[in-house]
Each structure stands twice: as C-alpha cells, then as structure tokens.
Amino acid sequence: MPRRRRDIFFCGPFPGECTVQEPSPISPELRPPGHIAVIMDGNGRWAEQRGLPRTEGHRAGTEAARGVVEESLALGVEFLTLYAFSKENWSRPADEVGFLFDLLVSFVTRELPELEKRGVRLRVLGEERDLPFAARRTLRHACARTARGDGMGLNLALNYSGREEIVRACRLFLDAGGAPADLTPEKMRDYMYTAGLPDPDLVIRTSGELRLSNFLLFQTAYSELYFTNTLWPDFTPRELREAIADFHSRSRRFGGVEALCPASRAYRSGA
Ligand code: FPP
C-alpha cells in the first residue's frame, strides 16, 4: 500500500536541532530524495518588503542556503543543486551582480573547512570561464579541495542556462567525432554539466513563481516539482522537510504504471 500524506507521523529531532520534541513531517524510515535541486527565488522582494536594498535580500538568502545545505546533510540527501546565478542574471545592475559574486566568494571561503570536514564535494554547473576572476579562483580551489569527499555532492549552478547546456552538449558530442545518428538522450548525459549525476528527484522553487526559468531543462523531465510562496530568505530547514514529505506523497510512474515502477515504491518504502 503506497504511503500517503496522512500516514506521515511525528519523529524525533534531527542532528543539530534542539532536543525539544517537535513534529516533523518526514517519517524516519523514508529515504530522502537522492537529488534535490532548488531555485532560490525572492531575495529581492524579501528585501523590498523590509525597505532594504536588494543586496540585503541576497545576504539573507545566503544564510537560507547555508541552512538548506546543513539540513540536506543531516537528512542524508546525496546531491543538492542550488541555482545561484543564471546566464540571464547578467542583465541585472552591475553592482548587484558584483555583490552576488562577492557574496559567493565569501560564502565558499567561509564554509570550505566545514564542507571538507563533512565530506561535501563541491561542483560548478555552468560556464565557469566567464565568471569574475576571484569567483573562478575560489571555486576552483574549493572544488579541488573537496573533490575526494565521500559525502553529499553540492552543485552550484552558476552562469547556467539549460538551453545552452543542451546545445553545448550536442556540440561537444559532434566535436568528439560522434555521428548525429548516434546521439541519444543517454549519450547526451555524458556531455552535460551534470555528467555522472542522477537527475533531480525533486525541484523546489520559492517565491510563488511557477516556472523553471531555464534550469536543468534536460534533467528535470521526470522531476517532481514543489512550489512555495515562501521567499527564499525565509525558507527554513523545516520547510525543506515539508517539501520532502510532499515528495513522498507523490506517485512517480515515469510514464509507466505504479505496479511496474520499483523506483517510486523504493522511495516510499524506504528500501
Ligand atoms: C533570486 O532572487 C536569487 C538570485 C538571483 C541569486 C541567488 C543567490 C543567493 C541565494 C545567494 C548566494 C548563494 C549562494 C549559494 C552563496 P531575486 O533577486 O530574483 O528575487 P526577486 O525575484 O524577488 O527580485
């Protein structure tokens, strides 16, 4: 019998939380989604609502990202992908763009020792060569330092465009001598930024916008989508668990039928 939302019950505190028993929407025997991808939206509106400059929203958004990374680690998520900067984001005012990359550099620099300690492997998805020099240098260093980590994979989508990723993958395949007739969806995977990663099981988007905004277009063919009105800086670890609980209530059939779909049942039985 598939587990439905109403079966979700209370469980104990998560690592790093206070010991006061609080209701958790995730049943402890359920496996978390292997790969969660997040469109962190609403920083600007969060700041505007408080009469603050947009940059303060990004600063607060960085803290929310930190909380989600920690919670994902505590829950045993295998891969977490954060959409931090799209190709389209270059059209923002130059000082906002500069602020975002400065924030990224200080975030990665500050968190690197902890990421290393926890076995997190950092990876960039996107066109790295067009990033500001300091960001490139910091990210290269951090990716190299964490490459051997045996814990969670943390992917930062930076200067990323889903459509361009697809075009780039086709070009790389052809440049490598591949014949057009031999190009299959499976082969494409090897030429994507996400080569070697599983597709996202769950995509979360905050701030009430109901679209993918050029994010992992190839990889999200069968992802479950979770939308919330919460603005990104207000997105808490608890809401991450709510999103995961919602994910567990879904029936994933991948175009097939439930009875023949072991992947869906495995998630919901914890197998
Ligand atoms: C969208 O909010 C957010 C971004 C374009 C940047 C996301 C960046 C962060 C959360 C901080 C850095 C992240 C890391 C991982 C260090 P928006 O500005 O589009 O908000 P709005 O739609 O309300 O204007």
Residues whose N, C-alpha, C, O or C-beta is under 5 A from the ligand:
A	BS01	FPP	M40 D41 G42 N43 G44 R45 W46 H58 G61 T62 A65 L82 Y83 A84 L103 L104 F107
